[in-house]
Amino acid sequence: MSTRLLVSTQELTRNLDNPNWVVIDVRHDLMKPDYGVKSYMEGHIPDAHFVSVDKDLAGAHTGTNGRHPLPDIDTFSRKMGRCGVTSERTVVAYDDMGGNWAVRLWWLLRWLGHEKVVLLDGDFRKWKKELRPMPKDPPPPRSGKFVPRPLLGATVDTPFVDYFRKRPDGALIDARAPDRFSGQTEPVDPVAGRVPGAINRFWQTNLEPDGTWKSPEQLRKEFEAIIGSTKPEQTVHMCGSGVTACHNIFAMELAGLGGSRLYPGSWSEWCSDKTRAVATGSYHR
């Protein structure tokens, strides 16, 4: 299980009573801060613990470090321990947006050395559609001790991106929707546009129409068409705030193209400084 990335609704159902599995609900809505916890209280996968994207999976804002800066490692680790996460247990993360939010938890755990973490393929919507159990009461607390082991080199900062974006042997991939990437619209951040030199891979492109993930073979074909001869280790991912960028990192891992890196601050950090370059309109690789 430790080398896998996805779990089906059927397999999760068979393991609901498995003491070595921990299920975590990561539902969220960028425009409705209380959506996640309210949805959780209306029904969730049995024994799932809820974590907040804004409160548990992000750190303090400074005004220049993006909308979802990385959380304090000790605080995050204590939260994982209260959910029952230990080095021996497999974590199953889910949301109701195709993994859009759950990938943040997946990435954080992998970054901090926990390999046993998977996403629910098809997310909560598939679980609900199949009429599987959805209790409303939260589970009792679980005991666990999560010991973080940060992976060096998994992230890059803004000065690095400013240098990296000009390199012909690197790929800076932006996971935002095409209209935001091109600067046609910007519903969240104060500046519309993109980092010059970035290329666009909308995170939803990683999914089939039914919300499940595309096959590893198909994802590999699509990403190789984007990055060409660029090595995964020379690929950096960004988005609006470092969350959906993890979707493309996950997709590359699923495709066997592991080793790419995250720009946590992403566009919301980049555009906080008006002196930084901004591109709009169409682009050419």
C-alpha positions in Angstrom: 0.0 0.0 0.0 2.9 2.4 0.7 3.9 2.7 -3.0 0.3 3.3 -4.2 -1.3 6.7 -4.8 -5.0 6.0 -5.2 -7.6 3.9 -3.4 -11.0 2.9 -4.8 -14.3 3.4 -3.0 -14.6 -0.4 -2.9 -11.2 -1.0 -1.2 -11.8 1.8 1.3 -15.1 0.3 2.2 -13.4 -3.0 2.9 -10.9 -1.3 5.2 -13.1 1.0 7.2 -12.4 -1.0 10.3 -8.7 -1.4 9.6 -6.9 0.2 12.6 -3.9 0.9 10.3 -5.9 3.2 8.0 -6.7 6.9 8.8 -9.3 8.7 6.7 -9.2 12.5 6.5 -11.8 14.8 5.0 -10.3 17.9 3.3 -13.4 19.4 1.7 -13.1 23.1 1.2 -14.5 26.0 -0.9 -12.2 29.0 -1.5 -15.2 31.4 -1.6 -17.1 29.8 1.4 -14.7 29.3 4.3 -17.2 27.3 6.4 -18.2 25.0 3.6 -15.8 22.2 4.5 -16.8 21.8 8.1 -20.5 22.2 7.4 -20.4 19.6 4.7 -18.5 17.3 7.0 -21.2 17.6 9.7 -23.9 16.9 7.2 -22.2 13.5 6.4 -18.8 12.1 5.8 -17.0 8.8 5.3 -17.2 6.7 8.5 -14.4 7.5 11.1 -13.1 10.3 8.9 -11.4 13.2 10.7 -11.8 16.7 9.3 -8.9 19.1 8.6 -9.3 22.7 7.5 -7.3 23.9 4.4 -7.1 27.4 5.8 -6.4 26.6 9.5 -4.6 23.2 9.5 -2.9 23.0 6.1 -1.7 26.6 5.8 0.4 28.9 8.0 0.3 32.5 9.1 -0.1 35.2 6.5 2.4 38.1 6.2 0.9 39.8 3.2 3.8 38.8 1.0 3.9 35.0 1.5 0.8 34.0 -0.5 -2.7 33.0 0.5 -1.8 29.5 1.7 1.7 29.5 3.0 3.1 26.2 4.3 1.9 25.4 7.9 4.2 25.4 10.9 5.6 21.9 10.9 5.2 21.3 14.6 1.6 22.5 14.6 0.7 20.4 11.6 2.4 17.4 13.1 0.4 17.7 16.3 -2.8 17.9 14.2 -1.9 14.8 12.3 -1.2 13.0 15.6 -4.7 14.0 16.9 -6.1 12.4 13.7 -4.3 9.2 14.5 -1.5 9.4 11.9 1.6 7.4 12.7 4.4 6.1 10.5 2.8 2.7 10.3 -0.7 3.9 9.2 -1.9 4.6 5.7 -3.7 8.0 5.3 -6.6 8.2 2.9 -7.4 11.9 1.9 -10.5 13.0 0.1 -12.5 16.1 -0.9 -15.4 16.6 -3.2 -13.6 18.4 -6.0 -11.5 15.8 -7.8 -8.7 15.9 -5.2 -8.3 19.7 -5.7 -7.8 20.1 -1.9 -6.9 16.6 -0.8 -3.7 16.8 -2.8 -2.5 19.5 -0.4 -2.6 17.1 2.5 -1.0 14.4 0.3 1.8 16.7 -0.6 2.4 17.9 3.0 2.6 14.4 4.3 4.9 13.3 1.6 7.1 16.4 2.1 7.4 15.5 5.7 8.4 12.0 5.1 5.1 10.0 5.3 4.9 7.8 2.2 1.8 5.9 3.2 -0.8 8.4 1.9 -3.3 7.9 -0.9 -6.2 9.8 -2.5 -9.7 8.4 -2.8 -10.2 8.0 -6.5 -13.5 9.7 -7.6 -13.6 11.6 -4.3 -16.6 12.0 -1.9 -19.0 12.4 -4.8 -18.4 8.9 -6.0 -18.8 7.6 -2.5 -22.1 9.4 -2.1 -23.4 8.4 -5.5 -22.8 4.7 -4.6 -24.9 5.2 -1.5 -22.1 4.2 0.9 -22.4 5.1 4.6 -22.2 8.8 5.5 -22.5 9.3 9.3 -22.8 12.8 10.7 -21.1 12.4 14.1 -17.3 12.9 14.2 -15.3 9.8 15.3 -13.7 9.6 18.7 -10.2 11.0 19.0 -7.4 8.7 18.0 -3.9 8.5 19.5 -1.0 9.0 17.2 2.4 10.6 17.0 3.5 12.0 13.7 7.2 12.6 13.5 8.1 14.9 10.6 11.1 14.3 8.4 11.2 17.2 6.0 12.4 16.4 2.5 15.1 18.9 1.5 14.7 20.5 -2.0 11.0 19.8 -2.4 10.1 23.5 -2.5 11.5 26.6 -4.2 11.1 30.3 -3.3 10.4 33.4 -5.3 14.0 34.4 -6.0 14.6 30.9 -7.4 11.5 31.1 -9.6 12.6 34.5 -10.9 15.8 32.9 -12.0 14.3 29.5 -13.0 11.6 31.0 -15.3 14.3 32.2 -17.7 16.1 28.8 -18.0 15.5 26.9 -21.3 16.1 23.5 -19.6 13.3 24.0 -16.9 9.5 23.9 -16.9 7.4 26.2 -14.7 3.9 24.7 -14.8 0.9 26.8 -13.6 -2.2 24.8 -12.6 -4.8 27.6 -12.7 -7.7 27.8 -15.2 -6.7 29.1 -18.6 -8.6 32.4 -18.2 -6.8 33.2 -15.0 -3.4 32.1 -16.5 -3.9 34.4 -19.5 -5.0 37.3 -17.3 -8.5 37.5 -18.7 -10.0 37.2 -15.2 -8.8 37.1 -11.7 -11.5 36.4 -9.0 -9.1 36.0 -6.0 -5.8 37.8 -6.3 -5.2 41.6 -6.8 -3.3 41.2 -10.0 -4.3 39.3 -13.1 -1.8 37.4 -15.2 1.0 34.9 -14.8 4.8 34.6 -14.2 6.5 35.2 -17.5 7.9 31.9 -18.9 5.3 29.7 -17.2 3.2 27.2 -19.1 -0.4 26.2 -18.3 -1.7 22.8 -17.3 -5.1 23.2 -15.7 -5.4 20.8 -12.8 -8.8 19.5 -14.0 -7.1 18.1 -17.1 -5.8 15.3 -14.9 -9.2 13.8 -14.5 -11.7 11.8 -16.5 -15.2 13.3 -17.0 -16.5 11.2 -14.1 -14.0 12.7 -11.7 -11.6 9.8 -11.4 -8.0 10.1 -12.3 -6.7 9.4 -15.8 -4.5 6.4 -16.3 -0.8 6.7 -15.5 -0.1 6.0 -19.2 -2.3 8.8 -20.4 -1.0 11.2 -17.9 2.6 10.4 -18.8 1.8 11.0 -22.5 0.2 14.4 -21.7 2.9 15.6 -19.4 5.7 14.6 -21.7 4.0 16.6 -24.4 4.2 19.6 -22.1 7.7 19.3 -20.6 9.4 17.6 -23.6 12.9 16.6 -22.7 12.9 18.5 -19.4 13.5 16.2 -16.5 10.9 16.0 -13.7 13.5 17.3 -11.3 13.8 20.4 -13.4 10.0 21.0 -13.2 8.4 23.4 -10.8 4.7 23.7 -10.1 2.7 26.7 -9.1 -1.0 27.9 -9.1 -2.8 30.6 -7.2 -1.6 29.8 -3.7 0.3 26.5 -3.8 -2.6 24.1 -3.3 -3.8 23.0 -6.8 -0.2 22.9 -7.9 0.0 19.8 -5.9 -2.6 18.2 -8.2 -0.1 18.4 -11.1 2.7 17.1 -8.8 0.4 14.1 -7.9 -0.4 13.5 -11.6 3.2 13.4 -12.5 3.9 11.0 -9.7 1.1 8.9 -10.9 2.6 9.0 -14.3 5.9 7.8 -13.1 7.5 11.2 -13.4 8.4 11.8 -9.8 10.7 14.5 -8.4 9.1 17.8 -9.4 9.0 20.6 -7.0 6.5 23.1 -5.5 6.5 26.9 -5.4 4.4 27.3 -2.3 3.8 31.0 -2.5 2.7 30.7 -6.2 0.9 33.6 -8.0 -0.5 35.2 -4.8 3.1 35.6 -3.5 4.6 36.6 -6.8 2.0 39.3 -7.5 2.3 40.8 -4.0 5.4 42.7 -5.2 4.4 45.2 -8.0 8.0 45.3 -9.3 7.9 41.6 -10.4 7.2 40.9 -14.1 3.7 39.9 -15.2 2.6 38.4 -18.5 -0.9 38.3 -20.0 -2.5 37.0 -23.1 -1.6 34.0 -25.1 1.8 32.3 -24.7 4.2 30.1 -26.6 6.3 27.3 -25.1 
